Amino acid sequence: MLIDKCYMINVALFGIAREIVGQSSLQVAGGEGQSVAELLAELQAQYPELGRLRSLAVAVNNEYASNDTLLRGHDDIALIPPVSGG
């Protein structure tokens, strides 16, 4: 499937993901038909430490998303690492 990379996706980063990247948000090129898994693969290639997290939840438009969720223009994405508490 061809991906039309004609817009920017805003990705909010939380917790350790923010620390790894060094900022609280990113803008990455994206397009219709790109999956959450493909976006994660791109981010992990750019920031290899993200790939070392034991789990990383992804929210699309404030709802948890599976790896096969397809992205659309103007989606709001959040990377949410595991949270420890007590």
PDB file of N, CA, C and O in Angstrom:
ATOM      1  N   MET A   1       0.839  -1.179   0.000  1.00  0.00           N
ATOM      2  CA  MET A   1       0.000   0.000   0.000  1.00  0.00           C
ATOM      3  C   MET A   1       0.885   1.244   0.000  1.00  0.00           C
ATOM      4  O   MET A   1       1.811   1.344   0.806  1.00  0.00           O
ATOM      5  N   LEU A   2       0.615   2.172  -0.877  1.00  0.00           N
ATOM      6  CA  LEU A   2       1.345   3.428  -0.910  1.00  0.00           C
ATOM      7  C   LEU A   2       0.828   4.361   0.163  1.00  0.00           C
ATOM      8  O   LEU A   2      -0.377   4.443   0.401  1.00  0.00           O
ATOM      9  N   ILE A   3       1.738   5.060   0.806  1.00  0.00           N
ATOM     10  CA  ILE A   3       1.364   6.014   1.837  1.00  0.00           C
ATOM     11  C   ILE A   3       1.582   7.411   1.279  1.00  0.00           C
ATOM     12  O   ILE A   3       2.666   7.730   0.792  1.00  0.00           O
ATOM     13  N   ASP A   4       0.552   8.238   1.350  1.00  0.00           N
ATOM     14  CA  ASP A   4       0.631   9.612   0.881  1.00  0.00           C
ATOM     15  C   ASP A   4       1.151  10.477   2.021  1.00  0.00           C
ATOM     16  O   ASP A   4       0.398  10.812   2.935  1.00  0.00           O
ATOM     17  N   LYS A   5       2.431  10.842   1.977  1.00  0.00           N
ATOM     18  CA  LYS A   5       3.045  11.606   3.068  1.00  0.00           C
ATOM     19  C   LYS A   5       2.905  13.096   2.807  1.00  0.00           C
ATOM     20  O   LYS A   5       3.882  13.777   2.494  1.00  0.00           O
ATOM     21  N   CYS A   6       1.697  13.590   2.935  1.00  0.00           N
ATOM     22  CA  CYS A   6       1.445  14.976   2.581  1.00  0.00           C
ATOM     23  C   CYS A   6       1.094  15.836   3.784  1.00  0.00           C
ATOM     24  O   CYS A   6       0.730  16.999   3.606  1.00  0.00           O
ATOM     25  N   TYR A   7       1.187  15.322   4.982  1.00  0.00           N
ATOM     26  CA  TYR A   7       0.868  16.142   6.145  1.00  0.00           C
ATOM     27  C   TYR A   7       1.752  15.752   7.322  1.00  0.00           C
ATOM     28  O   TYR A   7       2.435  14.728   7.300  1.00  0.00           O
ATOM     29  N   MET A   8       1.721  16.587   8.339  1.00  0.00           N
ATOM     30  CA  MET A   8       2.513  16.345   9.532  1.00  0.00           C
ATOM     31  C   MET A   8       1.608  15.808  10.639  1.00  0.00           C
ATOM     32  O   MET A   8       0.474  16.258  10.806  1.00  0.00           O
ATOM     33  N   ILE A   9       2.126  14.840  11.389  1.00  0.00           N
ATOM     34  CA  ILE A   9       1.416  14.262  12.525  1.00  0.00           C
ATOM     35  C   ILE A   9       2.062  14.812  13.790  1.00  0.00           C
ATOM     36  O   ILE A   9       3.285  14.778  13.932  1.00  0.00           O
ATOM     37  N   ASN A  10       1.251  15.314  14.700  1.00  0.00           N
ATOM     38  CA  ASN A  10       1.738  15.764  16.003  1.00  0.00           C
ATOM     39  C   ASN A  10       1.725  14.582  16.953  1.00  0.00           C
ATOM     40  O   ASN A  10       0.704  13.912  17.106  1.00  0.00           O
ATOM     41  N   VAL A  11       2.858  14.325  17.592  1.00  0.00           N
ATOM     42  CA  VAL A  11       2.991  13.213  18.527  1.00  0.00           C
ATOM     43  C   VAL A  11       3.378  13.784  19.885  1.00  0.00           C
ATOM     44  O   VAL A  11       4.451  14.369  20.033  1.00  0.00           O
ATOM     45  N   ALA A  12       2.502  13.613  20.879  1.00  0.00           N
ATOM     46  CA  ALA A  12       2.798  14.037  22.251  1.00  0.00           C
ATOM     47  C   ALA A  12       3.546  12.904  22.947  1.00  0.00           C
ATOM     48  O   ALA A  12       3.214  11.732  22.768  1.00  0.00           O
ATOM     49  N   LEU A  13       4.547  13.254  23.734  1.00  0.00           N
ATOM     50  CA  LEU A  13       5.387  12.268  24.412  1.00  0.00           C
ATOM     51  C   LEU A  13       5.268  12.458  25.920  1.00  0.00           C
ATOM     52  O   LEU A  13       5.268  13.584  26.417  1.00  0.00           O
ATOM     53  N   PHE A  14       5.169  11.358  26.630  1.00  0.00           N
ATOM     54  CA  PHE A  14       5.015  11.408  28.072  1.00  0.00           C
ATOM     55  C   PHE A  14       6.069  10.544  28.761  1.00  0.00           C
ATOM     56  O   PHE A  14       6.594   9.601  28.169  1.00  0.00           O
ATOM     57  N   GLY A  15       6.373  10.875  30.017  1.00  0.00           N
ATOM     58  CA  GLY A  15       7.274  10.081  30.846  1.00  0.00           C
ATOM     59  C   GLY A  15       8.628   9.844  30.211  1.00  0.00           C
ATOM     60  O   GLY A  15       9.257  10.765  29.691  1.00  0.00           O
ATOM     61  N   ILE A  16       9.067   8.596  30.261  1.00  0.00           N
ATOM     62  CA  ILE A  16      10.390   8.228  29.759  1.00  0.00           C
ATOM     63  C   ILE A  16      10.501   8.468  28.255  1.00  0.00           C
ATOM     64  O   ILE A  16      11.593   8.747  27.761  1.00  0.00           O
ATOM     65  N   ALA A  17       9.397   8.365  27.518  1.00  0.00           N
ATOM     66  CA  ALA A  17       9.442   8.641  26.071  1.00  0.00           C
ATOM     67  C   ALA A  17       9.859  10.099  25.837  1.00  0.00           C
ATOM     68  O   ALA A  17      10.643  10.384  24.931  1.00  0.00           O
ATOM     69  N   ARG A  18       9.339  11.009  26.646  1.00  0.00           N
ATOM     70  CA  ARG A  18       9.724  12.416  26.542  1.00  0.00           C
ATOM     71  C   ARG A  18      11.212  12.586  26.867  1.00  0.00           C
ATOM     72  O   ARG A  18      11.913  13.349  26.203  1.00  0.00           O
ATOM     73  N   GLU A  19      11.683  11.875  27.883  1.00  0.00           N
ATOM     74  CA  GLU A  19      13.099  11.963  28.258  1.00  0.00           C
ATOM     75  C   GLU A  19      13.997  11.422  27.147  1.00  0.00           C
ATOM     76  O   GLU A  19      15.035  12.013  26.852  1.00  0.00           O
ATOM     77  N   ILE A  20      13.616  10.319  26.534  1.00  0.00           N
ATOM     78  CA  ILE A  20      14.418   9.717  25.466  1.00  0.00           C
ATOM     79  C   ILE A  20      14.543  10.670  24.287  1.00  0.00           C
ATOM     80  O   ILE A  20      15.636  10.865  23.754  1.00  0.00           O
ATOM     81  N   VAL A  21      13.435  11.257  23.883  1.00  0.00           N
ATOM     82  CA  VAL A  21      13.415  12.136  22.713  1.00  0.00           C
ATOM     83  C   VAL A  21      13.973  13.515  23.038  1.00  0.00           C
ATOM     84  O   VAL A  21      14.531  14.182  22.167  1.00  0.00           O
ATOM     85  N   GLY A  22      13.823  13.946  24.293  1.00  0.00           N
ATOM     86  CA  GLY A  22      14.352  15.236  24.693  1.00  0.00           C
ATOM     87  C   GLY A  22      13.398  16.397  24.478  1.00  0.00           C
ATOM     88  O   GLY A  22      13.799  17.557  24.564  1.00  0.00           O
ATOM     89  N   GLN A  23      12.146  16.093  24.202  1.00  0.00           N
ATOM     90  CA  GLN A  23      11.137  17.139  24.067  1.00  0.00           C
ATOM     91  C   GLN A  23       9.763  16.514  24.294  1.00  0.00           C
ATOM     92  O   GLN A  23       9.614  15.292  24.259  1.00  0.00           O
ATOM     93  N   SER A  24       8.763  17.359  24.525  1.00  0.00           N
ATOM     94  CA  SER A  24       7.439  16.857  24.880  1.00  0.00           C
ATOM     95  C   SER A  24       6.557  16.546  23.674  1.00  0.00           C
ATOM     96  O   SER A  24       5.493  15.946  23.827  1.00  0.00           O
ATOM     97  N   SER A  25       6.984  16.945  22.484  1.00  0.00           N
ATOM     98  CA  SER A  25       6.198  16.616  21.295  1.00  0.00           C
ATOM     99  C   SER A  25       7.096  16.615  20.063  1.00  0.00           C
ATOM    100  O   SER A  25       8.173  17.213  20.047  1.00  0.00           O
ATOM    101  N   LEU A  26       6.618  15.927  19.038  1.00  0.00           N
ATOM    102  CA  LEU A  26       7.318  15.839  17.757  1.00  0.00           C
ATOM    103  C   LEU A  26       6.326  16.079  16.634  1.00  0.00           C
ATOM    104  O   LEU A  26       5.124  15.867  16.798  1.00  0.00           O
ATOM    105  N   GLN A  27       6.826  16.514  15.513  1.00  0.00           N
ATOM    106  CA  GLN A  27       6.047  16.522  14.289  1.00  0.00           C
ATOM    107  C   GLN A  27       6.755  15.593  13.319  1.00  0.00           C
ATOM    108  O   GLN A  27       7.943  15.758  13.041  1.00  0.00           O
ATOM    109  N   VAL A  28       6.018  14.613  12.807  1.00  0.00           N
ATOM    110  CA  VAL A  28       6.592  13.658  11.857  1.00  0.00           C
ATOM    111  C   VAL A  28       5.716  13.605  10.618  1.00  0.00           C
ATOM    112  O   VAL A  28       4.508  13.830  10.686  1.00  0.00           O
ATOM    113  N   ALA A  29       6.339  13.306   9.484  1.00  0.00           N
ATOM    114  CA  ALA A  29       5.589  13.175   8.236  1.00  0.00           C
ATOM    115  C   ALA A  29       4.721  11.932   8.301  1.00  0.00           C
ATOM    116  O   ALA A  29       5.157  10.885   8.779  1.00  0.00           O
ATOM    117  N   GLY A  30       3.500  12.048   7.821  1.00  0.00           N
ATOM    118  CA  GLY A  30       2.601  10.913   7.832  1.00  0.00           C
ATOM    119  C   GLY A  30       1.642  11.002   6.665  1.00  0.00           C
ATOM    120  O   GLY A  30       1.644  11.969   5.904  1.00  0.00           O
ATOM    121  N   GLY A  31       0.838   9.991   6.543  1.00  0.00           N
ATOM    122  CA  GLY A  31      -0.112  10.006   5.453  1.00  0.00           C
ATOM    123  C   GLY A  31      -1.213   8.992   5.628  1.00  0.00           C
ATOM    124  O   GLY A  31      -1.129   8.089   6.460  1.00  0.00           O
ATOM    125  N   GLU A  32      -2.247   9.156   4.828  1.00  0.00           N
ATOM    126  CA  GLU A  32      -3.365   8.227   4.843  1.00  0.00           C
ATOM    127  C   GLU A  32      -2.843   6.817   4.610  1.00  0.00           C
ATOM    128  O   GLU A  32      -2.025   6.588   3.719  1.00  0.00           O
ATOM    129  N   GLY A  33      -3.314   5.887   5.403  1.00  0.00           N
ATOM    130  CA  GLY A  33      -2.922   4.498   5.232  1.00  0.00           C
ATOM    131  C   GLY A  33      -1.754   4.064   6.088  1.00  0.00           C
ATOM    132  O   GLY A  33      -1.452   2.872   6.142  1.00  0.00           O
ATOM    133  N   GLN A  34      -1.086   4.986   6.760  1.00  0.00           N
ATOM    134  CA  GLN A  34       0.007   4.616   7.651  1.00  0.00           C
ATOM    135  C   GLN A  34      -0.597   4.057   8.937  1.00  0.00           C
ATOM    136  O   GLN A  34      -1.551   4.616   9.479  1.00  0.00           O
ATOM    137  N   SER A  35      -0.039   2.960   9.413  1.00  0.00           N
ATOM    138  CA  SER A  35      -0.549   2.344  10.642  1.00  0.00           C
ATOM    139  C   SER A  35       0.234   2.838  11.852  1.00  0.00           C
ATOM    140  O   SER A  35       1.316   3.410  11.726  1.00  0.00           O
ATOM    141  N   VAL A  36      -0.336   2.604  13.011  1.00  0.00           N
ATOM    142  CA  VAL A  36       0.354   2.916  14.265  1.00  0.00           C
ATOM    143  C   VAL A  36       1.678   2.162  14.318  1.00  0.00           C
ATOM    144  O   VAL A  36       2.687   2.725  14.743  1.00  0.00           O
ATOM    145  N   ALA A  37       1.694   0.898  13.895  1.00  0.00           N
ATOM    146  CA  ALA A  37       2.929   0.100  13.905  1.00  0.00           C
ATOM    147  C   ALA A  37       3.993   0.738  13.023  1.00  0.00           C
ATOM    148  O   ALA A  37       5.165   0.772  13.399  1.00  0.00           O
ATOM    149  N   GLU A  38       3.599   1.246  11.849  1.00  0.00           N
ATOM    150  CA  GLU A  38       4.567   1.886  10.955  1.00  0.00           C
ATOM    151  C   GLU A  38       5.103   3.181  11.555  1.00  0.00           C
ATOM    152  O   GLU A  38       6.291   3.478  11.437  1.00  0.00           O
ATOM    153  N   LEU A  39       4.230   3.950  12.197  1.00  0.00           N
ATOM    154  CA  LEU A  39       4.678   5.168  12.864  1.00  0.00           C
ATOM    155  C   LEU A  39       5.665   4.835  13.972  1.00  0.00           C
ATOM    156  O   LEU A  39       6.710   5.476  14.090  1.00  0.00           O
ATOM    157  N   LEU A  40       5.336   3.826  14.792  1.00  0.00           N
ATOM    158  CA  LEU A  40       6.245   3.418  15.863  1.00  0.00           C
ATOM    159  C   LEU A  40       7.589   2.962  15.311  1.00  0.00           C
ATOM    160  O   LEU A  40       8.632   3.304  15.868  1.00  0.00           O
ATOM    161  N   ALA A  41       7.579   2.200  14.231  1.00  0.00           N
ATOM    162  CA  ALA A  41       8.830   1.730  13.622  1.00  0.00           C
ATOM    163  C   ALA A  41       9.687   2.916  13.187  1.00  0.00           C
ATOM    164  O   ALA A  41      10.900   2.910  13.395  1.00  0.00           O
ATOM    165  N   GLU A  42       9.074   3.925  12.589  1.00  0.00           N
ATOM    166  CA  GLU A  42       9.815   5.122  12.183  1.00  0.00           C
ATOM    167  C   GLU A  42      10.421   5.829  13.389  1.00  0.00           C
ATOM    168  O   GLU A  42      11.586   6.227  13.365  1.00  0.00           O
ATOM    169  N   LEU A  43       9.618   5.984  14.448  1.00  0.00           N
ATOM    170  CA  LEU A  43      10.116   6.664  15.644  1.00  0.00           C
ATOM    171  C   LEU A  43      11.216   5.862  16.331  1.00  0.00           C
ATOM    172  O   LEU A  43      12.178   6.438  16.839  1.00  0.00           O
ATOM    173  N   GLN A  44      11.080   4.533  16.351  1.00  0.00           N
ATOM    174  CA  GLN A  44      12.101   3.692  16.974  1.00  0.00           C
ATOM    175  C   GLN A  44      13.386   3.677  16.151  1.00  0.00           C
ATOM    176  O   GLN A  44      14.469   3.521  16.714  1.00  0.00           O
ATOM    177  N   ALA A  45      13.289   3.835  14.846  1.00  0.00           N
ATOM    178  CA  ALA A  45      14.486   3.937  14.011  1.00  0.00           C
ATOM    179  C   ALA A  45      15.211   5.251  14.297  1.00  0.00           C
ATOM    180  O   ALA A  45      16.441   5.306  14.310  1.00  0.00           O
ATOM    181  N   GLN A  46      14.443   6.289  14.523  1.00  0.00           N
ATOM    182  CA  GLN A  46      15.018   7.608  14.790  1.00  0.00           C
ATOM    183  C   GLN A  46      15.522   7.723  16.228  1.00  0.00           C
ATOM    184  O   GLN A  46      16.525   8.386  16.493  1.00  0.00           O
ATOM    185  N   TYR A  47      14.813   7.067  17.156  1.00  0.00           N
ATOM    186  CA  TYR A  47      15.156   7.100  18.584  1.00  0.00           C
ATOM    187  C   TYR A  47      15.199   5.658  19.094  1.00  0.00           C
ATOM    188  O   TYR A  47      14.221   5.186  19.673  1.00  0.00           O
ATOM    189  N   PRO A  48      16.319   4.947  18.890  1.00  0.00           N
ATOM    190  CA  PRO A  48      16.397   3.516  19.219  1.00  0.00           C
ATOM    191  C   PRO A  48      16.031   3.172  20.660  1.00  0.00           C
ATOM    192  O   PRO A  48      15.548   2.069  20.916  1.00  0.00           O
ATOM    193  N   GLU A  49      16.242   4.072  21.594  1.00  0.00           N
ATOM    194  CA  GLU A  49      15.902   3.793  22.997  1.00  0.00           C
ATOM    195  C   GLU A  49      14.400   3.569  23.178  1.00  0.00           C
ATOM    196  O   GLU A  49      13.997   2.864  24.103  1.00  0.00           O
ATOM    197  N   LEU A  50      13.569   4.149  22.321  1.00  0.00           N
ATOM    198  CA  LEU A  50      12.126   3.894  22.399  1.00  0.00           C
ATOM    199  C   LEU A  50      11.823   2.415  22.188  1.00  0.00           C
ATOM    200  O   LEU A  50      10.897   1.877  22.794  1.00  0.00           O
ATOM    201  N   GLY A  51      12.591   1.766  21.340  1.00  0.00           N
ATOM    202  CA  GLY A  51      12.400   0.346  21.069  1.00  0.00           C
ATOM    203  C   GLY A  51      12.777  -0.545  22.235  1.00  0.00           C
ATOM    204  O   GLY A  51      12.411  -1.720  22.265  1.00  0.00           O
ATOM    205  N   ARG A  52      13.501  -0.002  23.186  1.00  0.00           N
ATOM    206  CA  ARG A  52      13.922  -0.793  24.350  1.00  0.00           C
ATOM    207  C   ARG A  52      12.912  -0.744  25.496  1.00  0.00           C
ATOM    208  O   ARG A  52      13.067  -1.454  26.489  1.00  0.00           O
ATOM    209  N   LEU A  53      11.878   0.092  25.361  1.00  0.00           N
ATOM    210  CA  LEU A  53      10.839   0.122  26.395  1.00  0.00           C
ATOM    211  C   LEU A  53      10.052  -1.169  26.334  1.00  0.00           C
ATOM    212  O   LEU A  53       9.730  -1.648  25.246  1.00  0.00           O
ATOM    213  N   ARG A  54       9.735  -1.743  27.491  1.00  0.00           N
ATOM    214  CA  ARG A  54       9.050  -3.042  27.489  1.00  0.00           C
ATOM    215  C   ARG A  54       7.619  -2.943  26.980  1.00  0.00           C
ATOM    216  O   ARG A  54       7.063  -3.931  26.498  1.00  0.00           O
ATOM    217  N   SER A  55       7.028  -1.782  27.079  1.00  0.00           N
ATOM    218  CA  SER A  55       5.711  -1.561  26.473  1.00  0.00           C
ATOM    219  C   SER A  55       5.562  -0.067  26.228  1.00  0.00           C
ATOM    220  O   SER A  55       6.160   0.759  26.918  1.00  0.00           O
ATOM    221  N   LEU A  56       4.762   0.254  25.244  1.00  0.00           N
ATOM    222  CA  LEU A  56       4.529   1.647  24.889  1.00  0.00           C
ATOM    223  C   LEU A  56       3.134   1.729  24.292  1.00  0.00           C
ATOM    224  O   LEU A  56       2.894   1.270  23.176  1.00  0.00           O
ATOM    225  N   ALA A  57       2.218   2.320  25.049  1.00  0.00           N
ATOM    226  CA  ALA A  57       0.847   2.458  24.555  1.00  0.00           C
ATOM    227  C   ALA A  57       0.779   3.661  23.619  1.00  0.00           C
ATOM    228  O   ALA A  57       1.506   4.641  23.780  1.00  0.00           O
ATOM    229  N   VAL A  58      -0.103   3.558  22.649  1.00  0.00           N
ATOM    230  CA  VAL A  58      -0.314   4.644  21.695  1.00  0.00           C
ATOM    231  C   VAL A  58      -1.784   5.024  21.751  1.00  0.00           C
ATOM    232  O   VAL A  58      -2.663   4.165  21.682  1.00  0.00           O
ATOM    233  N   ALA A  59      -2.040   6.313  21.875  1.00  0.00           N
ATOM    234  CA  ALA A  59      -3.403   6.820  21.813  1.00  0.00           C
ATOM    235  C   ALA A  59      -3.549   7.634  20.536  1.00  0.00           C
ATOM    236  O   ALA A  59      -2.667   8.413  20.173  1.00  0.00           O
ATOM    237  N   VAL A  60      -4.677   7.442  19.863  1.00  0.00           N
ATOM    238  CA  VAL A  60      -5.017   8.208  18.675  1.00  0.00           C
ATOM    239  C   VAL A  60      -6.323   8.926  18.985  1.00  0.00           C
ATOM    240  O   VAL A  60      -7.350   8.299  19.246  1.00  0.00           O
ATOM    241  N   ASN A  61      -6.261  10.240  18.952  1.00  0.00           N
ATOM    242  CA  ASN A  61      -7.443  11.054  19.267  1.00  0.00           C
ATOM    243  C   ASN A  61      -8.032  10.689  20.631  1.00  0.00           C
ATOM    244  O   ASN A  61      -9.242  10.516  20.781  1.00  0.00           O
ATOM    245  N   ASN A  62      -7.145  10.579  21.614  1.00  0.00           N
ATOM    246  CA  ASN A  62      -7.511  10.332  23.018  1.00  0.00           C
ATOM    247  C   ASN A  62      -8.099   8.956  23.291  1.00  0.00           C
ATOM    248  O   ASN A  62      -8.755   8.763  24.315  1.00  0.00           O
ATOM    249  N   GLU A  63      -7.880   7.994  22.397  1.00  0.00           N
ATOM    250  CA  GLU A  63      -8.332   6.618  22.602  1.00  0.00           C
ATOM    251  C   GLU A  63      -7.163   5.677  22.341  1.00  0.00           C
ATOM    252  O   GLU A  63      -6.443   5.835  21.356  1.00  0.00           O
ATOM    253  N   TYR A  64      -6.973   4.696  23.224  1.00  0.00           N
ATOM    254  CA  TYR A  64      -5.904   3.733  22.992  1.00  0.00           C
ATOM    255  C   TYR A  64      -6.115   3.052  21.648  1.00  0.00           C
ATOM    256  O   TYR A  64      -7.237   2.719  21.269  1.00  0.00           O
ATOM    257  N   ALA A  65      -5.002   2.851  20.932  1.00  0.00           N
ATOM    258  CA  ALA A  65      -5.073   2.297  19.575  1.00  0.00           C
ATOM    259  C   ALA A  65      -4.208   1.048  19.470  1.00  0.00           C
ATOM    260  O   ALA A  65      -3.197   0.921  20.161  1.00  0.00           O
ATOM    261  N   SER A  66      -4.610   0.133  18.606  1.00  0.00           N
ATOM    262  CA  SER A  66      -3.824  -1.070  18.338  1.00  0.00           C
ATOM    263  C   SER A  66      -2.825  -0.768  17.222  1.00  0.00           C
ATOM    264  O   SER A  66      -2.928   0.256  16.547  1.00  0.00           O
ATOM    265  N   ASN A  67      -1.870  -1.656  17.039  1.00  0.00           N
ATOM    266  CA  ASN A  67      -0.833  -1.457  16.025  1.00  0.00           C
ATOM    267  C   ASN A  67      -1.386  -1.362  14.613  1.00  0.00           C
ATOM    268  O   ASN A  67      -0.772  -0.731  13.753  1.00  0.00           O
ATOM    269  N   ASP A  68      -2.533  -1.976  14.359  1.00  0.00           N
ATOM    270  CA  ASP A  68      -3.078  -1.946  13.005  1.00  0.00           C
ATOM    271  C   ASP A  68      -4.033  -0.772  12.755  1.00  0.00           C
ATOM    272  O   ASP A  68      -4.607  -0.665  11.671  1.00  0.00           O
ATOM    273  N   THR A  69      -4.205   0.099  13.739  1.00  0.00           N
ATOM    274  CA  THR A  69      -5.029   1.294  13.543  1.00  0.00           C
ATOM    275  C   THR A  69      -4.401   2.160  12.466  1.00  0.00           C
ATOM    276  O   THR A  69      -3.205   2.447  12.518  1.00  0.00           O
ATOM    277  N   LEU A  70      -5.196   2.579  11.492  1.00  0.00           N
ATOM    278  CA  LEU A  70      -4.707   3.436  10.419  1.00  0.00           C
ATOM    279  C   LEU A  70      -4.862   4.900  10.801  1.00  0.00           C
ATOM    280  O   LEU A  70      -5.869   5.307  11.379  1.00  0.00           O
ATOM    281  N   LEU A  71      -3.851   5.674  10.467  1.00  0.00           N
ATOM    282  CA  LEU A  71      -3.841   7.098  10.807  1.00  0.00           C
ATOM    283  C   LEU A  71      -4.434   7.924   9.681  1.00  0.00           C
ATOM    284  O   LEU A  71      -4.365   7.556   8.508  1.00  0.00           O
ATOM    285  N   ARG A  72      -5.019   9.051  10.067  1.00  0.00           N
ATOM    286  CA  ARG A  72      -5.588  10.000   9.113  1.00  0.00           C
ATOM    287  C   ARG A  72      -4.999  11.374   9.399  1.00  0.00           C
ATOM    288  O   ARG A  72      -4.412  11.604  10.456  1.00  0.00           O
ATOM    289  N   GLY A  73      -5.161  12.267   8.458  1.00  0.00           N
ATOM    290  CA  GLY A  73      -4.671  13.624   8.640  1.00  0.00           C
ATOM    291  C   GLY A  73      -5.277  14.262   9.877  1.00  0.00           C
ATOM    292  O   GLY A  73      -6.461  14.085  10.164  1.00  0.00           O
ATOM    293  N   HIS A  74      -4.473  14.989  10.591  1.00  0.00           N
ATOM    294  CA  HIS A  74      -4.880  15.755  11.775  1.00  0.00           C
ATOM    295  C   HIS A  74      -5.210  14.893  12.993  1.00  0.00           C
ATOM    296  O   HIS A  74      -5.820  15.383  13.944  1.00  0.00           O
ATOM    297  N   ASP A  75      -4.813  13.605  12.981  1.00  0.00           N
ATOM    298  CA  ASP A  75      -4.963  12.793  14.184  1.00  0.00           C
ATOM    299  C   ASP A  75      -4.020  13.317  15.256  1.00  0.00           C
ATOM    300  O   ASP A  75      -2.919  13.780  14.959  1.00  0.00           O
ATOM    301  N   ASP A  76      -4.465  13.239  16.507  1.00  0.00           N
ATOM    302  CA  ASP A  76      -3.601  13.552  17.646  1.00  0.00           C
ATOM    303  C   ASP A  76      -3.084  12.242  18.197  1.00  0.00           C
ATOM    304  O   ASP A  76      -3.865  11.369  18.576  1.00  0.00           O
ATOM    305  N   ILE A  77      -1.766  12.102  18.244  1.00  0.00           N
ATOM    306  CA  ILE A  77      -1.112  10.875  18.689  1.00  0.00           C
ATOM    307  C   ILE A  77      -0.412  11.138  20.006  1.00  0.00           C
ATOM    308  O   ILE A  77       0.166  12.208  20.195  1.00  0.00           O
ATOM    309  N   ALA A  78      -0.453  10.174  20.925  1.00  0.00           N
ATOM    310  CA  ALA A  78       0.294  10.256  22.186  1.00  0.00           C
ATOM    311  C   ALA A  78       1.002   8.938  22.423  1.00  0.00           C
ATOM    312  O   ALA A  78       0.417   7.870  22.246  1.00  0.00           O
ATOM    313  N   LEU A  79       2.269   9.013  22.824  1.00  0.00           N
ATOM    314  CA  LEU A  79       3.037   7.827  23.224  1.00  0.00           C
ATOM    315  C   LEU A  79       3.048   7.804  24.752  1.00  0.00           C
ATOM    316  O   LEU A  79       3.501   8.747  25.401  1.00  0.00           O
ATOM    317  N   ILE A  80       2.543   6.716  25.302  1.00  0.00           N
ATOM    318  CA  ILE A  80       2.382   6.617  26.754  1.00  0.00           C
ATOM    319  C   ILE A  80       3.155   5.395  27.246  1.00  0.00           C
ATOM    320  O   ILE A  80       2.725   4.260  27.042  1.00  0.00           O
ATOM    321  N   PRO A  81       4.292   5.627  27.893  1.00  0.00           N
ATOM    322  CA  PRO A  81       5.105   4.519  28.391  1.00  0.00           C
ATOM    323  C   PRO A  81       4.466   3.918  29.662  1.00  0.00           C
ATOM    324  O   PRO A  81       3.541   4.495  30.234  1.00  0.00           O
ATOM    325  N   PRO A  82       4.974   2.760  30.087  1.00  0.00           N
ATOM    326  CA  PRO A  82       4.458   2.178  31.338  1.00  0.00           C
ATOM    327  C   PRO A  82       4.686   3.137  32.498  1.00  0.00           C
ATOM    328  O   PRO A  82       5.680   3.862  32.546  1.00  0.00           O
ATOM    329  N   VAL A  83       3.752   3.121  33.420  1.00  0.00           N
ATOM    330  CA  VAL A  83       3.819   4.013  34.579  1.00  0.00           C
ATOM    331  C   VAL A  83       3.940   3.155  35.813  1.00  0.00           C
ATOM    332  O   VAL A  83       3.196   2.189  35.983  1.00  0.00           O
ATOM    333  N   SER A  84       4.882   3.506  36.684  1.00  0.00           N
ATOM    334  CA  SER A  84       4.988   2.791  37.946  1.00  0.00           C
ATOM    335  C   SER A  84       4.413   3.689  39.034  1.00  0.00           C
ATOM    336  O   SER A  84       4.494   4.915  38.958  1.00  0.00           O
ATOM    337  N   GLY A  85       3.855   3.076  40.008  1.00  0.00           N
ATOM    338  CA  GLY A  85       3.250   3.862  41.088  1.00  0.00           C
ATOM    339  C   GLY A  85       3.276   3.089  42.377  1.00  0.00           C
ATOM    340  O   GLY A  85       3.710   1.937  42.421  1.00  0.00           O
ATOM    341  N   GLY A  86       2.820   3.714  43.403  1.00  0.00           N
ATOM    342  CA  GLY A  86       2.850   3.015  44.664  1.00  0.00           C
ATOM    343  C   GLY A  86       1.770   3.437  45.584  1.00  0.00           C
ATOM    344  O   GLY A  86       1.674   2.923  46.699  1.00  0.00           O
TER     345      GLY A  86
END
